[in-house]
Amino acid sequence: MIKSGNNFLRNVDLGLLLLRLSVGGLMLFHGAHKVIYGVGPIGDMLANIGLPSFIAYGALAAELVAALLILIGAWTRLASVVLAGNMAVAILMAHASQIFSLNPDTGGLAIELPLIYLLGAAALCFTGGGNYAVTKGSVFD
């Protein structure tokens, strides 16, 4: 387990909380959008590559349930694996042609946003949720 110490400026647990709030909290907006407007576009993409469209509900579950678990710090490692996998699939399905492209307006990678979610979730896979998590110290934290 990572030790925080008593120095506020070196508080690893506070850093992990901010990472959880960023990754889980911001991803919840994507999940809420799918609840409100449906998973039709993702289902269509899946159908176009020969997969059943109901798999799109996996994206909904990842972006809603896994994101909420990350946000509150419940089974953070497990939820982060699910979200990282979801983002890897999203990058490959929706952004494969842009992986090595730059955004002409900003100069950043064209896949910057999904990549940030993927890497943030991957970091939480290795660290867990920290001491400010609901399930701290469990196997799946």
KEKE-3310 file (N, C-alpha, C; in steps of 0.2 Angstrom, whole numbers, plus 5000, padded with zeros to 4 digits):
npx = (5004:5002:5010:5005:5009:5011:5012:5003:5006:5011:5001:4996:4984:4975:4978:4974:4961:4957:4960:4951:4939:4940:4941:4930:4920:4919:4917:4904:4895:4895:4890:4877:4872:4870:4860:4850:4848:4850:4858:4860:4868:4881:4877:4874:4887:4893:4885:4888:4901:4898:4894:4883:4871:4867:4878:4881:4876:4885:4894:4887:4885:4898:4901:4892:4890:4903:4910:4903:4906:4920:4921:4916:4924:4923:4927:4938:4949:4944:4933:4940:4947:4937:4932:4944:4945:4934:4936:4947:4941:4932:4941:4947:4936:4929:4939:4949:4956:4961:4971:4985:4984:4985:4976:4971:4967:4971:4983:4985:4984:4972:4964:4964:4955:4948:4959:4965:4955:4957:4970:4970:4961:4968:4979:4973:4970:4982:4985:4974:4960:4964:4965:4954:4943:4928:4929:4943:4958:4953:4954:4950:4950)
npy = (4994:5011:5024:5039:5048:5063:5075:5087:5092:5081:5071:5056:5049:5059:5063:5051:5051:5063:5059:5048:5055:5063:5053:5044:5053:5061:5052:5048:5057:5053:5040:5044:5051:5040:5033:5042:5045:5033:5018:5017:5022:5016:5003:5002:5003:4992:4982:4985:4979:4966:4961:4957:4970:4972:4971:4984:4988:4985:4995:5005:5000:5000:5014:5019:5011:5006:5018:5025:5017:5018:5032:5033:5025:5011:4994:4998:4994:4983:4989:4999:4991:4986:4999:5003:4993:4995:5008:5005:4997:5007:5016:5008:5004:5016:5026:5021:5025:5037:5036:5039:5052:5070:5083:5096:5109:5110:5104:5093:5075:5067:5057:5061:5063:5050:5043:5048:5045:5031:5029:5035:5026:5015:5018:5018:5005:4999:5006:5006:5013:5021:5028:5036:5029:5019:5005:5001:4993:4980:4965:4969:4983)
npz = (5000:4997:5006:5013:5022:5033:5027:5019:5006:5000:4999:4995:4995:4994:4981:4974:4976:4969:4956:4955:4956:4945:4934:4936:4939:4928:4918:4921:4915:4902:4903:4908:4897:4888:4895:4894:4880:4874:4867:4854:4843:4846:4846:4832:4826:4831:4825:4811:4811:4812:4824:4838:4842:4855:4863:4866:4877:4887:4886:4891:4904:4909:4908:4917:4929:4932:4932:4942:4953:4953:4956:4970:4976:4977:4976:4967:4959:4951:4945:4938:4929:4921:4915:4909:4899:4892:4887:4879:4869:4864:4858:4848:4841:4837:4835:4828:4816:4819:4828:4827:4824:4824:4831:4821:4826:4839:4841:4849:4852:4842:4848:4861:4873:4875:4877:4889:4898:4897:4901:4914:4921:4920:4928:4940:4941:4945:4957:4965:4975:4986:5003:5005:5000:4998:4999:5005:5004:5001:4990:4977:4978)
capx = (5000:5006:5009:5004:5013:5007:5013:4997:5008:5013:4996:4995:4977:4971:4979:4970:4954:4956:4960:4945:4934:4941:4940:4924:4915:4918:4914:4897:4891:4895:4885:4870:4870:4868:4854:4845:4848:4851:4865:4859:4874:4886:4874:4875:4894:4894:4881:4892:4907:4896:4893:4876:4871:4865:4884:4882:4874:4891:4897:4882:4886:4905:4901:4888:4891:4910:4912:4901:4911:4927:4919:4915:4930:4921:4930:4941:4953:4940:4929:4945:4949:4931:4932:4950:4944:4928:4939:4952:4937:4930:4947:4948:4930:4927:4944:4955:4959:4964:4976:4991:4983:4985:4970:4974:4965:4974:4990:4986:4982:4965:4961:4966:4950:4947:4966:4965:4951:4960:4976:4968:4958:4974:4983:4969:4970:4988:4985:4968:4957:4967:4962:4948:4939:4923:4932:4950:4962:4951:4957:4947:4951)
capy = (5000:5018:5028:5046:5053:5068:5081:5089:5092:5074:5066:5051:5047:5064:5062:5046:5054:5067:5054:5044:5060:5065:5048:5041:5058:5064:5047:5047:5060:5048:5035:5047:5052:5034:5032:5047:5045:5026:5016:5015:5023:5011:4996:5002:5002:4985:4978:4986:4975:4959:4959:4959:4977:4972:4972:4991:4989:4984:5001:5008:4997:5002:5021:5021:5007:5006:5025:5026:5013:5022:5038:5032:5021:5004:4990:5002:4990:4979:4994:5002:4986:4987:5005:5003:4989:4999:5013:5002:4995:5013:5019:5004:5004:5023:5031:5018:5029:5043:5034:5042:5058:5076:5088:5102:5115:5110:5101:5087:5069:5067:5053:5063:5062:5043:5040:5051:5040:5024:5029:5036:5020:5010:5020:5016:4997:4998:5009:5005:5019:5025:5028:5039:5025:5015:4998:5002:4987:4974:4963:4973:4990)
capz = (5000:4996:5012:5012:5027:5036:5023:5014:4999:4997:5001:4989:4995:4991:4974:4971:4976:4963:4950:4955:4955:4938:4929:4937:4939:4921:4914:4922:4910:4896:4905:4909:4890:4885:4898:4891:4873:4871:4865:4847:4838:4847:4843:4825:4825:4832:4819:4805:4810:4812:4831:4840:4844:4862:4867:4867:4884:4891:4886:4896:4911:4911:4909:4922:4935:4934:4934:4949:4958:4954:4959:4977:4978:4979:4971:4962:4954:4947:4941:4933:4923:4916:4912:4904:4894:4888:4883:4873:4864:4861:4854:4842:4836:4835:4833:4825:4810:4822:4834:4826:4821:4828:4830:4818:4830:4846:4841:4853:4849:4840:4853:4868:4878:4877:4880:4896:4902:4897:4906:4921:4923:4920:4934:4946:4941:4949:4964:4970:4977:4992:5009:5005:4996:5002:5000:5005:5007:4998:4984:4971:4979)
cpx = (5004:5005:5009:5008:5009:5008:5007:5000:5010:5008:4994:4987:4973:4972:4975:4963:4952:4956:4954:4939:4934:4938:4932:4918:4913:4915:4906:4893:4890:4889:4878:4868:4867:4861:4848:4843:4848:4858:4865:4865:4880:4883:4875:4882:4895:4891:4885:4898:4905:4895:4886:4876:4869:4872:4885:4880:4880:4894:4893:4884:4893:4905:4897:4890:4898:4912:4909:4905:4917:4926:4919:4921:4928:4923:4934:4945:4949:4936:4934:4947:4943:4931:4938:4948:4938:4932:4944:4947:4934:4935:4947:4942:4929:4932:4950:4959:4962:4969:4982:4990:4983:4978:4973:4972:4969:4982:4991:4983:4974:4961:4962:4961:4949:4954:4967:4961:4954:4966:4975:4965:4963:4978:4979:4969:4977:4988:4979:4965:4960:4963:4955:4943:4934:4926:4939:4953:4959:4955:4956:4948:4956)
cpy = (5006:5022:5035:5050:5058:5075:5082:5089:5086:5069:5062:5050:5053:5065:5057:5048:5058:5064:5051:5049:5062:5059:5046:5047:5060:5059:5046:5051:5056:5043:5038:5048:5046:5032:5036:5046:5038:5025:5014:5016:5018:5004:4996:5001:4995:4980:4979:4981:4968:4957:4961:4966:4977:4973:4979:4992:4988:4991:5006:5006:5000:5010:5023:5018:5008:5013:5027:5023:5016:5028:5038:5028:5014:4999:4993:4999:4987:4984:4998:4997:4986:4993:5006:4999:4992:5004:5011:5000:5001:5016:5014:5004:5011:5028:5027:5022:5035:5042:5038:5049:5064:5080:5094:5109:5116:5108:5095:5081:5069:5062:5055:5061:5054:5040:5042:5046:5033:5024:5031:5030:5015:5011:5017:5008:4995:5000:5008:5012:5023:5024:5032:5036:5021:5008:4998:4995:4980:4971:4967:4980:4992)
cpz = (5000:5003:5010:5016:5029:5032:5018:5007:4996:4999:4995:4989:4992:4983:4970:4971:4971:4957:4950:4953:4947:4933:4930:4936:4932:4917:4915:4917:4904:4897:4905:4902:4887:4888:4895:4884:4870:4869:4857:4842:4840:4845:4835:4823:4826:4827:4813:4805:4812:4819:4833:4844:4852:4866:4869:4874:4889:4891:4891:4903:4913:4912:4914:4928:4937:4936:4941:4954:4959:4958:4967:4980:4980:4973:4965:4957:4949:4942:4936:4927:4918:4912:4907:4898:4889:4884:4877:4868:4860:4856:4848:4838:4833:4833:4830:4820:4813:4827:4833:4823:4826:4826:4827:4822:4836:4846:4845:4849:4848:4845:4860:4873:4880:4879:4887:4900:4903:4902:4913:4924:4924:4926:4940:4947:4946:4956:4968:4971:4982:4998:5010:5000:5001:5004:5000:5008:5005:4992:4978:4972:4974)
residu = (MET:ILE:LYS:SER:GLY:ASN:ASN:PHE:LEU:ARG:ASN:VAL:ASP:LEU:GLY:LEU:LEU:LEU:LEU:ARG:LEU:SER:VAL:GLY:GLY:LEU:MET:LEU:PHE:HIS:GLY:ALA:HIS:LYS:VAL:ILE:TYR:GLY:VAL:GLY:PRO:ILE:GLY:ASP:MET:LEU:ALA:ASN:ILE:GLY:LEU:PRO:SER:PHE:ILE:ALA:TYR:GLY:ALA:LEU:ALA:ALA:GLU:LEU:VAL:ALA:ALA:LEU:LEU:ILE:LEU:ILE:GLY:ALA:TRP:THR:ARG:LEU:ALA:SER:VAL:VAL:LEU:ALA:GLY:ASN:MET:ALA:VAL:ALA:ILE:LEU:MET:ALA:HIS:ALA:SER:GLN:ILE:PHE:SER:LEU:ASN:PRO:ASP:THR:GLY:GLY:LEU:ALA:ILE:GLU:LEU:PRO:LEU:ILE:TYR:LEU:LEU:GLY:ALA:ALA:ALA:LEU:CYS:PHE:THR:GLY:GLY:GLY:ASN:TYR:ALA:VAL:THR:LYS:GLY:SER:VAL:PHE:ASP)
# end
